[in-house]
Amino acid sequence: MSRSFGGTVLKLVVWAFVVLVALSVVGTVVGLLLGILSAVFTLVVVLGLLVLFGAVAAGVLSLLGGSGDDDGRTSDWFEAETTVETEPADAATEASRLRERYVAGEIDEVEFERRLDLLLDDPESEALLDDDRETEWEFDR
């Protein structure tokens, strides 16, 4: 009987060892999977934050300095703010500047016409432009 009791204890010890090894393997696999998931989650969060900060920085830079696609020229809103604050020039000079910028390709036809219409909406500007046209015609004769 002692032999069967010894064999039973030995079987019990072997099974306990097998169960411990199996639990260790399962724990290692679960830990490895959690580590991989953690690394992927961390990578996604870091890349998401980089994209978010990049978008915020691009937005701030576009507000401060324009979009960068205008070949180094200032943006329209900046020009509008600075022209409002500077001394008013006479209409003939402004029209001449607009013509020069249009010819140089700095502004397109639509923008040229829009700004010229704004300039012509002012009654004083229109009178000055009419005087300028008359003097140009007098020189042509």
C-alpha positions in Angstrom: 0.0 0.0 0.0 2.8 2.3 0.6 3.8 1.9 -2.9 0.5 3.0 -4.3 0.5 6.0 -1.9 4.1 6.9 -3.1 3.0 6.5 -6.7 0.0 8.7 -6.1 2.1 11.4 -4.4 4.6 11.2 -7.2 1.8 11.6 -9.8 0.4 14.5 -7.8 3.8 16.2 -7.8 4.2 15.7 -11.5 0.8 17.0 -12.3 1.3 20.0 -10.1 4.6 20.7 -11.9 2.8 20.3 -15.3 0.0 22.7 -14.2 2.6 25.3 -12.9 4.5 25.1 -16.2 1.2 25.5 -18.2 0.2 28.4 -16.0 3.6 30.0 -16.5 3.3 29.6 -20.3 -0.2 31.0 -20.3 0.9 34.0 -18.2 3.9 34.6 -20.4 1.8 34.5 -23.6 -0.8 36.8 -22.0 1.9 39.2 -20.8 3.5 39.2 -24.3 0.1 40.0 -25.9 -0.6 42.8 -23.4 2.9 44.2 -24.1 2.3 44.2 -27.8 -1.1 45.8 -27.4 0.4 48.4 -25.1 3.1 49.2 -27.6 0.6 49.5 -30.5 -1.7 51.7 -28.3 1.2 53.9 -27.3 2.3 54.3 -30.9 -1.3 55.2 -32.0 -1.6 57.8 -29.2 1.8 59.3 -29.9 1.2 59.6 -33.7 -2.3 61.0 -33.0 -0.8 63.7 -30.7 1.9 64.5 -33.3 -0.8 64.9 -36.0 -2.9 67.0 -33.6 0.0 69.3 -32.7 1.1 69.6 -36.3 -2.5 70.6 -37.3 -2.6 73.2 -34.5 0.8 74.5 -35.5 -0.2 74.8 -39.2 -3.4 76.6 -38.2 -1.5 79.1 -36.0 1.1 79.6 -38.7 -1.5 80.1 -41.4 -3.2 82.7 -39.2 0.0 84.5 -38.4 1.8 84.3 -41.7 -0.4 83.2 -44.5 -0.7 79.8 -46.1 2.8 79.8 -47.7 1.4 79.1 -51.2 1.7 82.7 -52.4 5.4 82.7 -53.3 6.5 84.9 -50.4 4.0 87.6 -50.9 1.9 88.7 -48.0 -1.6 87.3 -47.6 -4.7 89.3 -48.6 -5.9 89.8 -45.0 -2.5 91.3 -44.0 -2.6 93.6 -47.0 -6.1 94.7 -46.2 -5.2 95.5 -42.6 -2.1 97.4 -43.5 -3.7 99.4 -46.3 -6.5 100.5 -44.0 -4.0 101.7 -41.4 -1.6 103.5 -43.8 -2.1 107.0 -45.1 -4.7 107.2 -47.9 -3.1 107.7 -51.3 -4.9 109.4 -54.1 -7.0 107.2 -56.4 -4.8 107.6 -59.4 -1.8 106.3 -57.5 -3.8 103.4 -56.1 -5.1 102.6 -59.6 -1.6 102.8 -61.0 -0.3 100.4 -58.3 -3.1 98.0 -58.9 -2.3 98.0 -62.6 1.4 97.4 -61.9 0.6 94.5 -59.6 -1.8 93.0 -62.1 0.7 93.3 -64.9 3.4 91.8 -62.7 1.1 88.8 -61.9 0.9 89.5 -58.2 -2.9 89.6 -58.3 -5.2 87.9 -60.7 -7.9 89.5 -62.9 -10.7 88.9 -60.4 -8.8 90.5 -57.6 -7.7 93.4 -59.8 -11.3 94.1 -60.8 -12.6 93.7 -57.2 -10.1 96.2 -55.8 -10.6 98.6 -58.7 -14.4 98.5 -58.1 -13.8 99.2 -54.4 -11.6 102.1 -55.4 -14.2 103.4 -57.8 -17.0 103.2 -55.3 -15.5 106.1 -53.4 -16.8 109.4 -55.0 -13.6 111.3 -54.3 -11.5 108.5 -55.9 -13.7 108.5 -59.0 -13.3 112.3 -59.4 -9.5 112.0 -59.0 -9.4 109.2 -61.6 -11.5 111.2 -64.0 -9.1 114.2 -63.6 -6.1 111.8 -64.2 -7.7 110.4 -67.3 -8.3 113.8 -68.8 -4.6 114.8 -68.3 -3.5 111.6 -69.9 -5.7 112.3 -72.9 -4.4 115.9 -73.1 -0.8 114.6 -73.3 -1.8 112.1 -76.0 -3.2 114.9 -78.3 
